[in-house]
């Protein structure tokens, strides 16, 4: 999509599609009639070339490209501000929610201490359906693909990579730090089963793929991972293909933003709104641009490892039933100074494959991981334990 004083619609029907696209965007970008270029093709190769060419030609840019902006957004913005053009990217995160505008301007007077988000509608739809119907993961994934919620290759969604790019952008907005996706601990939802929802429900929790950014005394702690969320919280009520962002401020306290995170119409609203804002700035001739990252310069960020996270944890085991199982697991936890809070087991249907859950008192994730490594040689385990943090209710 290219926007100018008059919308450009040139086509080259005699050329192959890839050449036709290349010829088209180059001609449009070089046209003196064009003021704003909207890049909506995705990816990090041709999209990067389009955006950099547009900025080099003095055109402002509107983009929905979360992956590229998460990787190189600060660098691209530096180039844009030097060229005195604008860069807008509201549609890159949670398409139907104007979360960029909120963090950049709406609550810019606050000091944000944490934000939690559900930023991938595909994963949220799958988890909601597993919870609602008790269906297996693969079955729900197939239905999501039939409905168009999931791609033929769904790995970017269900393995957390899509949400990771979005969190990198939101964290940069909220905390003014230069963050790349590789800084963020990421875990997907492939191992979540109906039995996990059964155990979670007994404790008053549900399960969501949570994107978290939290300021600690050691530094900024970032993660994308399935987590247990108290049913009493607003995040627990986010179901289906919806997105949500929960922001905690020092002065304004907590605010919550909810809506459709994808789809042509919600995303289209975000793109057109950006086009309107940039057009107003061009028309008014303002030399002062509000950075899409909300800060004139992003600080250099040294990530702290997720192993410094401290919380309660949910550990789900699959074992072949025999004497001494609890003793073996308890010994591994005790050796790492981890205290057990509860042990739960649903009625046994097959003694050769018994799922049961241990929850632990607040502990460092480093200690949890050390205990899991100690457990790996236990002969009764059928697979590595599933570990999820249990988020607090406030």
Helices and strands as residue ranges (DSSP letters): E 2-3, H 17-30, E 36-39, H 46-56, E 60-63, H 66-82, E 87-88, G 90-92, H 99-101, I 102-106, E 112-118, H 121-133, H 137-147, H 155-158, H 161-175, E 177-178, G 181-183, E 185-186, H 194-202, E 205-215, E 220-230, G 235-237, E 242-249, E 254-260, H 264-284, E 299-300, G 306-308, E 310-319, H 325-335, E 340-345, E 354-364, H 365-375, E 386-390
